[in-house]
Amino acid sequence: MAGGGYVVIALSFGLSAAIVGRIKGSSFFIWFVIGAVVPVIGLLAAIAFRSERDEPRRECPTCGRVCKLHDAVCVRCGTDLEFPDAAITPENSAPAARQG
């Protein structure tokens, strides 16, 4: 079992990259694969990757779905989206709703 140590390191880095990627709002599985295939570089890439939750958003004029600002087409109805005059605040910037 000469490669057992590498497998443990690859799985550890894969899990670490997956957790960081999920916290930033991306896919857990994709970051797990990246982190496991390229252990150190995959984790550093997950840390340096932009956070999906910090992206400004906009509303589709046809169906009302809230999309990321960089989306050119609405995922729900297929409408071409023009660049809006004002963007909706990112998910992290929106005030948290209080439950009492």
MARTOR-169014 format. One line per field, with one value per residue (C-alpha): residue number from 1; residue in one letter; x, y, z. Coordinates in steps of 0.05 Angstrom, whole numbers, always signed. Layout:
pos: NUM | ...
code: a | ...
px: X | ...
py: Y | ...
pz: Z | ...
//
This chain:
pos: 1 | 2 | 3 | 4 | 5 | 6 | 7 | 8 | 9 | 10 | 11 | 12 | 13 | 14 | 15 | 16 | 17 | 18 | 19 | 20 | 21 | 22 | 23 | 24 | 25 | 26 | 27 | 28 | 29 | 30 | 31 | 32 | 33 | 34 | 35 | 36 | 37 | 38 | 39 | 40 | 41 | 42 | 43 | 44 | 45 | 46 | 47 | 48 | 49 | 50 | 51 | 52 | 53 | 54 | 55 | 56 | 57 | 58 | 59 | 60 | 61 | 62 | 63 | 64 | 65 | 66 | 67 | 68 | 69 | 70 | 71 | 72 | 73 | 74 | 75 | 76 | 77 | 78 | 79 | 80 | 81 | 82 | 83 | 84 | 85 | 86 | 87 | 88 | 89 | 90 | 91 | 92 | 93 | 94 | 95 | 96 | 97 | 98 | 99 | 100
code: m | a | g | g | g | y | v | v | i | a | l | s | f | g | l | s | a | a | i | v | g | r | i | k | g | s | s | f | f | i | w | f | v | i | g | a | v | v | p | v | i | g | l | l | a | a | i | a | f | r | s | e | r | d | e | p | r | r | e | c | p | t | c | g | r | v | c | k | l | h | d | a | v | c | v | r | c | g | t | d | l | e | f | p | d | a | a | i | t | p | e | n | s | a | p | a | a | r | q | g
px: +0 | +51 | -2 | -46 | -15 | -29 | -101 | -111 | -79 | -120 | -185 | -168 | -153 | -214 | -259 | -227 | -235 | -307 | -325 | -293 | -329 | -396 | -388 | -376 | -441 | -412 | -418 | -392 | -379 | -341 | -294 | -284 | -261 | -215 | -186 | -175 | -144 | -97 | -91 | -56 | -72 | -146 | -153 | -118 | -164 | -226 | -201 | -186 | -252 | -304 | -363 | -428 | -466 | -432 | -455 | -504 | -571 | -627 | -700 | -724 | -776 | -817 | -823 | -796 | -741 | -681 | -618 | -544 | -523 | -475 | -529 | -547 | -609 | -662 | -656 | -731 | -763 | -705 | -713 | -651 | -633 | -609 | -561 | -605 | -602 | -600 | -580 | -611 | -565 | -525 | -551 | -498 | -515 | -590 | -612 | -629 | -702 | -715 | -758 | -791
py: +0 | +51 | +97 | +97 | +161 | +198 | +174 | +202 | +268 | +273 | +259 | +309 | +364 | +345 | +351 | +417 | +447 | +422 | +454 | +520 | +518 | +503 | +560 | +607 | +582 | +536 | +461 | +415 | +357 | +397 | +427 | +359 | +331 | +390 | +387 | +312 | +311 | +370 | +372 | +436 | +477 | +455 | +481 | +547 | +555 | +544 | +597 | +647 | +633 | +688 | +680 | +668 | +699 | +767 | +774 | +829 | +805 | +829 | +810 | +781 | +828 | +770 | +718 | +756 | +706 | +736 | +720 | +737 | +802 | +766 | +720 | +740 | +695 | +679 | +606 | +598 | +631 | +642 | +717 | +756 | +802 | +872 | +905 | +937 | +1009 | +986 | +919 | +882 | +877 | +813 | +758 | +772 | +847 | +837 | +845 | +779 | +768 | +762 | +705 | +715
pz: +0 | -23 | -50 | +12 | +39 | -26 | -26 | +45 | +26 | -39 | -2 | +53 | +4 | -37 | +23 | +44 | -25 | -28 | +38 | +18 | -50 | -17 | +33 | -26 | -59 | -112 | -124 | -69 | -117 | -169 | -118 | -86 | -152 | -166 | -96 | -99 | -169 | -157 | -80 | -61 | -123 | -120 | -48 | -66 | -126 | -83 | -34 | -91 | -128 | -125 | -79 | -115 | -57 | -67 | -139 | -154 | -180 | -225 | -238 | -304 | -334 | -362 | -307 | -246 | -230 | -194 | -234 | -226 | -260 | -306 | -335 | -406 | -411 | -359 | -339 | -327 | -389 | -438 | -444 | -465 | -407 | -419 | -369 | -315 | -292 | -219 | -191 | -132 | -72 | -64 | -18 | +36 | +37 | +45 | +118 | +152 | +168 | +242 | +267 | +334
//
